[in-house]
Amino acid sequence: MKNLSSLLRPSKLEDFVGQSHIIGKHTPLYKAISKGILPHCIFYGPPGSGKTSLARILSQSVGSEFYELNATHFKLEDLRKIITPNSLLKPVIFIDEVHRLSKTQQEALLPIMEDNLAHILASSTLNPTFSLTNAIRSRSFIYEFSPLSKQEMRVLLERALRVVNLKIEQEVEDYLISSSSGDARAMLNLLDLASFSTPITLETLKSLRPNAMSEGVSEDDTHYNLSSALIKSIRGSDENAGIYYLARIIESGESAEFIARRLVIFASEDIGNANPNALNLAVSTLQAVRKIGYPEARIILAQCVIYLASSPKSNTAYEAIDKAMEYLKANPPLPIPSNILPSSPNYLYPHDFGGWVEQPYLSTPLEFVQKTSKGYEKTLNEWLEKIRGKR
């Protein structure tokens, strides 16, 4: 016997609820599908937001056979069995939890995507920026799914109640929606189990789900909001807020490796040479959590968060490289001075002059690095002054 979430799985776009920014009638994807064109797509976002359902609908919309694979037990042989060269009808291959594919497995998809031997659709609860190769992402259109709104959840709930021919009190309806935090599957599963005990009461629901599901996937406080709050708290040197949001992110089920990667980026972008050891500690944290894992990884992450929050802050490196990149976009490349070309007889070897000698390294003087006296940057600037003062 099928459960409610299976019974209510939509089979056409008109019945699909949510994600209007992706598949609404005004969107490019909708217009492409209406013309029988299905690009390679990667869907990412919280559970129960419709990623698999939309993949199935898109497959039917272009009249293709649908094959569903899971990256946790993905085998290249399964992929090869599906692909039929020179076939007029290209299959749709849907890969769930695509972030778990190894680099070798991802590379096996590239010729299929490049030669359009199949429509590749994939889903993940993680941002593919951090888990998929550039080659895969460059051949795909990436769409972020949002948790369903309360209004969208109510539409699905009303459909479900008609299917099971049930009437429930308003407080029961509200709890089904609010406690599911935008996860349609979770709401329908709760209703499904509770329907064996009629009439369904609020007490029945709370006995099955005493607390609302993780707020990391709620409408107003997504996982991505928590990541932003963590980084901004550390940037603001509030170590207690940083630890609080770290705990929230861990509790929401985020991987330790994802958190550590964000801390590595922060250490360079927001601290930089004001405390060069921050990057060392962040990289060590990333390496450690890869080997340790939860629950102990939480301690390693907490140590790093406290250290980063307590460090002097500087975005000098971040601004310098961005200024240089902007300059390159607006100006033609500068010729390299002849004295620093390979094997130039005019190159002055600084070590022969006590460590520094004046000579051109740019054909036009440019300044991208804004010197500051923040933390260790003050020492670096003093070193530069001393170095250049030698004759």
C-alpha positions in Angstrom: 0.0 0.0 0.0 1.4 3.3 -1.1 2.0 6.1 1.5 0.5 9.6 1.2 3.7 11.1 -0.2 3.7 8.6 -3.0 0.0 8.9 -3.7 0.3 12.7 -3.9 3.5 12.8 -6.0 2.5 15.1 -9.0 2.7 13.7 -12.5 2.4 17.0 -14.4 3.7 20.6 -13.9 0.2 21.9 -13.3 0.0 19.9 -10.1 3.5 20.7 -8.9 3.6 23.0 -5.8 6.4 25.4 -5.0 9.6 26.5 -6.7 7.8 29.0 -9.0 11.2 30.8 -9.3 12.5 27.7 -11.1 9.5 26.2 -13.0 6.9 29.0 -13.0 5.3 29.7 -16.4 7.5 32.8 -16.8 10.8 31.0 -16.3 13.3 30.0 -19.0 13.2 26.3 -17.8 9.4 26.1 -18.2 9.6 27.7 -21.7 12.4 25.2 -22.7 10.4 22.2 -21.4 7.3 23.4 -23.3 9.4 23.1 -26.5 10.7 19.7 -25.7 14.1 20.9 -24.6 15.5 19.5 -21.3 19.0 20.8 -20.3 21.3 19.0 -17.7 20.1 20.3 -14.3 21.3 20.0 -10.7 18.7 20.7 -8.0 19.8 21.4 -4.5 18.0 22.4 -1.4 16.3 21.0 1.7 14.5 17.6 1.9 10.9 17.5 0.9 11.0 20.5 -1.4 10.2 18.6 -4.6 13.5 17.9 -6.2 12.8 14.3 -7.2 9.2 15.0 -8.1 10.2 17.8 -10.5 12.8 15.5 -12.1 10.1 12.9 -12.8 7.8 15.5 -14.3 10.5 16.9 -16.5 11.2 13.4 -17.8 7.6 12.9 -18.7 7.4 16.4 -20.3 10.0 15.4 -22.9 8.7 11.9 -23.3 11.9 10.2 -22.0 12.4 7.1 -20.0 13.3 7.9 -16.4 16.1 6.1 -14.6 16.7 6.9 -10.9 20.1 6.2 -9.4 21.5 7.0 -6.0 25.1 8.2 -5.6 25.6 6.2 -2.4 25.6 2.9 -4.4 26.3 4.3 -7.8 28.1 2.0 -10.2 29.4 2.9 -13.6 28.2 -0.4 -15.1 24.6 0.7 -14.3 25.2 3.9 -16.2 26.6 2.1 -19.2 23.6 -0.2 -19.4 21.3 2.7 -19.7 23.1 4.6 -22.4 22.4 3.4 -25.9 24.5 5.2 -28.6 22.6 6.5 -31.6 19.3 6.2 -29.8 16.6 8.7 -31.0 15.1 9.0 -27.6 17.5 10.1 -24.9 16.8 8.7 -21.4 16.6 10.9 -18.3 19.2 9.8 -15.7 18.4 11.2 -12.3 21.1 10.9 -9.6 20.1 11.5 -6.1 22.6 12.7 -3.5 24.9 13.6 -6.3 27.4 15.3 -3.9 28.5 11.8 -2.9 29.9 10.9 -6.4 33.6 10.5 -6.5 35.7 12.5 -8.9 36.1 9.4 -11.1 32.4 8.9 -11.2 31.8 12.6 -12.1 34.3 12.3 -14.9 32.4 9.4 -16.3 29.4 11.6 -16.7 31.2 14.3 -18.7 31.2 12.6 -22.2 27.5 11.7 -21.7 26.7 15.3 -20.9 29.0 16.7 -23.6 27.6 14.5 -26.4 24.0 14.7 -25.1 23.6 10.9 -24.9 21.2 11.4 -22.0 19.5 14.1 -20.0 21.4 14.3 -16.7 19.4 15.5 -13.7 20.7 15.4 -10.2 19.7 16.4 -6.7 21.5 17.3 -3.5 20.9 18.8 -0.1 24.3 20.5 -0.3 25.4 23.4 -2.5 27.1 21.7 -5.5 29.7 24.5 -5.6 31.6 22.6 -2.9 31.0 19.0 -4.0 31.0 18.9 -7.8 33.8 19.6 -10.2 33.9 22.7 -12.4 33.5 20.5 -15.5 30.2 19.1 -14.2 28.9 22.5 -13.1 29.8 24.2 -16.4 27.7 21.7 -18.3 24.7 22.1 -16.0 22.1 24.6 -14.9 22.0 24.8 -11.1 18.8 25.5 -9.3 18.4 26.2 -5.6 15.1 24.8 -4.1 13.5 26.6 -1.2 11.5 25.1 1.7 7.8 25.2 0.9 5.9 28.2 2.3 3.1 27.7 4.8 0.6 28.5 2.0 2.1 25.9 -0.3 2.2 23.3 2.5 -1.5 24.0 3.2 -2.4 23.4 -0.5 -0.7 20.0 -0.3 -2.3 19.2 3.1 -5.8 19.9 1.7 -5.1 17.6 -1.2 -4.0 14.9 1.2 -7.1 15.2 3.4 -9.3 14.8 0.3 -7.4 11.6 -0.6 -7.8 10.0 2.8 -11.2 11.5 3.3 -10.4 13.1 6.6 -11.5 16.3 8.4 -9.2 17.7 11.1 -9.3 20.6 13.5 -7.6 23.9 12.7 -5.0 23.4 15.4 -4.1 20.0 14.1 -3.7 21.4 10.6 -1.5 24.2 11.8 0.7 21.8 13.8 1.1 19.5 10.8 2.3 22.5 8.8 4.4 24.4 11.3 6.2 21.4 12.8 7.3 20.2 9.3 9.3 23.3 8.6 8.7 23.5 4.8 9.3 19.7 4.3 6.2 18.3 2.4 7.3 14.7 2.7 7.7 15.0 6.5 4.2 16.6 6.8 2.5 13.9 4.7 4.3 11.1 6.6 3.2 12.5 9.9 -0.4 12.7 8.6 -0.2 9.2 7.2 0.8 7.7 10.5 -1.5 9.8 12.6 -4.5 8.8 10.4 -4.4 5.3 11.9 -5.6 6.9 15.1 -8.8 8.8 14.4 -9.9 11.4 15.2 -6.5 13.0 14.8 -5.8 15.2 17.8 -3.0 17.7 18.6 -1.8 15.3 21.4 -1.5 12.5 18.8 0.7 14.6 16.6 2.9 15.7 19.5 3.3 12.1 20.7 4.7 11.3 17.2 6.7 14.6 16.8 7.2 16.3 20.1 9.2 19.1 18.6 9.3 21.0 15.3 11.8 19.7 12.8 15.3 21.3 12.5 14.9 25.0 12.0 17.8 24.8 9.5 15.3 24.1 6.8 12.5 26.4 7.9 11.1 29.1 5.6 12.6 32.1 7.4 15.8 30.6 8.8 17.4 28.3 6.3 20.7 26.5 6.6 22.3 29.2 4.4 21.1 31.9 6.8 22.8 30.1 9.6 26.0 29.8 7.6 25.9 33.6 7.0 25.2 34.3 10.6 28.2 32.2 11.7 30.6 34.0 9.4 29.3 37.4 10.2 29.5 36.7 13.9 33.1 35.6 13.6 33.9 38.7 11.4 32.3 40.8 14.2 34.7 39.2 16.7 31.7 37.8 18.8 33.1 34.4 19.8 29.9 33.5 21.8 27.6 34.2 18.8 30.0 32.2 16.6 29.8 29.2 18.9 26.0 29.5 19.1 25.6 29.4 15.3 28.2 26.7 15.0 26.1 24.6 17.3 22.9 25.4 15.3 24.6 24.4 12.0 25.9 21.1 13.5 22.5 20.4 15.0 20.9 20.9 11.6 22.9 18.0 10.2 25.6 19.9 8.2 28.8 18.1 7.5 31.9 19.1 9.5 33.9 19.4 6.3 31.5 22.0 4.8 31.8 24.1 8.0 35.6 23.8 8.0 35.8 24.9 4.3 33.9 28.0 5.2 36.3 28.7 8.0 39.3 28.3 5.7 37.9 30.8 3.3 37.1 33.2 6.2 40.6 32.9 7.6 42.1 34.3 4.3 39.3 36.7 3.3 38.7 38.4 6.6 41.9 37.9 8.7 44.6 37.4 6.1 48.0 38.7 7.1 46.7 40.4 10.2 47.2 37.0 11.7 48.7 34.6 9.2 48.4 31.6 11.6 44.6 31.8 11.3 44.8 30.2 7.9 47.2 27.5 9.2 44.8 26.6 12.0 41.7 26.7 9.6 43.5 24.4 7.1 44.5 22.1 10.0 40.9 22.1 11.1 39.7 21.0 7.7 42.2 18.2 7.5 41.4 17.1 11.1 37.6 16.9 10.7 38.0 14.9 7.5 39.7 12.2 9.5 37.9 12.5 12.8 34.2 13.2 12.1 31.4 13.8 14.5 30.9 13.9 17.5 34.5 14.9 18.3 34.8 17.2 15.2 32.6 19.7 17.0 35.4 20.4 19.4 37.9 21.0 16.7 35.5 23.3 14.9 34.8 25.2 18.1 38.5 25.8 18.7 38.9 27.2 15.2 35.8 29.5 15.5 37.0 30.9 18.8 40.5 31.6 17.4 39.2 33.2 14.3 36.7 35.4 16.2 39.5 36.5 18.5 42.0 37.3 15.7 42.6 40.9 14.3 40.6 41.3 11.1 41.9 42.5 7.7 40.5 42.1 4.2 43.6 43.5 2.5 44.3 40.4 0.4 40.6 40.1 -0.6 40.5 43.7 -1.8 43.9 43.6 -3.4 43.2 40.6 -5.7 39.7 42.0 -6.6 41.2 45.3 -7.5 43.8 43.5 -9.7 41.1 41.4 -11.4 39.0 44.5 -12.1 42.0 46.3 -13.5 42.6 43.3 -15.9 39.0 43.5 -17.1 39.2 47.2 -17.9 42.8 47.4 -19.3 44.9 45.6 -21.8 47.7 43.4 -20.4 50.9 45.3 -19.5 54.1 44.2 -21.2 56.5 42.4 -18.9 59.6 44.5 -18.3 62.5 43.0 -20.3 64.8 42.8 -17.2 62.6 40.1 -15.6 62.0 37.9 -18.7 63.5 34.4 -18.6 67.3 34.5 -18.9 67.5 38.2 -19.2 71.1 39.5 -18.9 69.7 42.7 -17.3 68.0 41.0 -14.3 69.4 42.2 -11.0 69.6 39.3 -8.5 68.4 40.8 -5.2 70.6 38.5 -3.1 73.7 40.0 -4.8 72.7 43.3 -3.4 72.0 42.4 0.2 68.4 41.2 -0.3 66.9 44.1 -2.3 67.7 46.2 -5.3 65.6 48.7 -7.1 64.5 47.6 -10.6 61.2 47.6 -12.5 58.8 44.7 -12.1 55.8 46.4 -13.8 56.0 48.5 -16.9 53.4 50.9 -15.4 53.4 51.5 -11.6 50.2 50.1 -10.0 49.0 49.9 -6.4 46.5 47.3 -5.3 47.6 46.5 -1.8 46.2 49.0 0.8 48.6 48.9 3.6 47.2 48.8 7.2 48.6 48.5 10.7 46.1 45.7 11.6 47.7 43.0 13.6 50.7 41.3 11.9 50.2 43.5 8.8 52.0 46.3 10.7 55.0 44.0 11.1 55.0 43.1 7.4 54.9 46.7 6.4 57.8 47.5 8.7 59.7 44.7 7.1 59.0 46.1 3.6 60.2 49.5 4.7 63.4 48.0 6.1 64.0 45.8 3.1 63.6 48.6 0.6 65.8 50.9 2.8 68.8 48.7 2.2 71.4 49.7 -0.4 
